[in-house]
């Protein structure tokens, strides 16, 4: 456990202690329920030091779960443009990120979430609070339908990541990204904006 | 390593030694390249003993990878019936199996495949040789298109299993199976029999 006094900013032990505590608190209480104050108290440091090292609660969350990137930096390019092409933009961006160096961190994160219930909680919370909320708000989806639509999208994209980058199932693993965009974008488009009356009327 | 002599059939050490060797040989050479003879030699036993314990090579493969069930026992109900409803039958069967006690073994298998490259190889080989070959043959799919179509199906179904049973993303994790059949069957149907000209012409 890190001690509060006598450490200069940037001390690696203190940083690491804050991150360990942050993972616990985020996993236990969820992103919304966690506070910088509680994390600081758990790590035995001043809240100001947590802000100093990690910035906002969002930024601390991204660092704590080793997120390969900040969704807020890339989501605008998906959300901007014709709504009936959002499936295409989303699958294209998804593949571009996973095919890039950030994909290595993505593989590590996904592997960890599959084998570890705590990381799974963090990842769930990450997807819901950092990605889906923004998408739902931006597209003004029916709030009664948005959560299931979003998790259907997640089911296809998580499956794409697992089969292409982890299980490496051929020929999907070596198919050019743009071919996969053509194949998978209609699925994502239907989940986001398609008529799912028969799904929601059941 | 098991010894050949002085063991009666059913000896747990010998059985386990055969299974350990079988996993190695299947992972190294693939299902098609592996032989009962090579596995028996690796385990230091007579091939007849391998057959005696485990039956055919297919059955040994299923046992070696802790497959929750034999695809040949359940695939006929997917393959029999109108071809334009195969998506529905496949997603329904998939969810029925994963929602059953066999689902627990499925979760263990998928977790292991995601964290372990050798199990991933076994699972890939399992999917290709035990499931996809049968489906492709039965539906008489264009051999040039069948492998990508099949791996697109795998991407959606693996993603469904991971998000519903391992990450437990809500509301998908607690949505009734028949609602998910309605939502996801059209995706699978398109991947299997839909017009993917724009995908294959790229």
Interface residues (C-beta under 8 A of the other chain):
Chain A: X110 X111 X113 X114 X115 X120 X123 X124 X127 X128 X147 X148 X151 X152 X154 X155 X156 X157 X158 X159 X160 X162 X163 X164 X166 X167 X168 X169 X170 X171 X172 X175 X176 X178 X179 X182 X183 X184 X186 X187 X190 X191 X196 X198 X199 X202
Chain B: X110 X111 X113 X114 X115 X120 X123 X124 X127 X147 X148 X151 X152 X154 X155 X156 X157 X158 X159 X160 X162 X163 X164 X166 X167 X168 X169 X170 X171 X172 X175 X176 X178 X179 X182 X183 X184 X186 X187 X190 X191 X196 X198 X199 X202
